[in-house]
């Protein structure tokens, strides 16, 4: 990343609050290739910007920054950790 930040949405698309979707494994490959930790961030932007719409509705988007995941997690462990964070009880969306 050459000192730059990379933002990846492992869902692959916008997801409505309360909706679960399979996380895409590309995040694991990028984390392995860079050797950098993953800093999960949750938003509830799906409330104001629907999945199948370019139209945005007025509203407040909440953002929650979670602790970084340790480097070196295998694919299963990383995806399970992200699912717990994104779909657990404490996430924004």
C-alpha positions in Angstrom: 0.0 0.0 0.0 3.1 2.2 0.1 1.9 4.1 3.2 -1.6 4.5 1.8 -4.8 3.2 3.3 -6.8 0.6 1.5 -10.6 0.4 2.0 -12.3 -2.8 1.2 -15.9 -3.8 1.7 -15.8 -7.6 2.1 -19.5 -7.8 1.6 -19.0 -6.9 -2.1 -22.1 -4.6 -2.1 -24.2 -2.4 0.2 -26.2 -4.4 2.6 -29.4 -3.4 4.4 -29.2 -3.2 8.2 -29.9 -6.6 9.7 -29.2 -8.4 6.4 -26.3 -10.9 6.3 -24.3 -11.7 3.3 -21.3 -13.9 2.6 -18.1 -12.1 3.0 -15.7 -12.2 0.0 -12.3 -13.8 0.7 -10.3 -11.1 -1.2 -9.6 -9.3 2.1 -7.6 -12.3 3.3 -5.4 -12.3 0.2 -4.7 -8.6 0.5 -3.9 -8.9 4.2 -1.5 -11.7 3.5 0.1 -10.0 0.6 0.7 -6.8 2.6 1.4 -8.3 6.0 -0.7 -5.5 7.5 -3.4 -5.8 10.1 -7.1 -5.4 9.1 -9.0 -2.6 10.9 -12.7 -3.5 10.7 -15.1 -0.6 10.4 -18.9 -0.9 10.5 -21.4 1.5 9.0 -25.1 1.5 8.7 -25.1 3.4 5.4 -27.5 0.8 4.0 -30.3 2.6 5.7 -29.8 5.8 3.6 -28.3 4.3 0.4 -30.1 1.1 -0.7 -28.4 -1.7 -2.4 -30.2 -1.4 -5.7 -30.4 2.3 -5.9 -28.1 5.2 -6.6 -30.5 7.5 -4.8 -29.5 8.5 -1.3 -32.0 9.4 1.4 -31.4 12.0 4.1 -30.1 10.6 7.4 -27.2 10.1 9.7 -24.7 7.3 8.9 -23.1 5.8 12.0 -19.5 4.5 11.9 -17.9 2.2 14.4 -14.2 1.5 14.3 -13.3 -1.9 15.8 -9.9 -3.1 17.2 -7.5 -4.4 14.5 -7.4 -8.1 13.7 -4.0 -9.7 14.3 -1.8 -10.4 11.3 -1.3 -13.9 10.2 -4.9 -15.2 10.6 -5.8 -17.9 8.2 -8.7 -17.5 5.8 -11.3 -19.2 8.0 -10.2 -17.4 11.2 -10.2 -14.0 9.6 -13.6 -14.4 7.9 -15.1 -15.7 11.1 -13.7 -12.8 13.1 -15.1 -10.3 10.6 -18.5 -12.0 10.6 -18.6 -11.9 14.4 -17.7 -8.2 14.3 -20.1 -7.2 11.4 -23.0 -9.4 12.4 -22.6 -9.5 16.1 -24.7 -7.6 18.6 -22.5 -4.5 18.8 -22.1 -3.5 15.2 -23.7 -0.4 13.6 -25.3 -2.0 10.6 
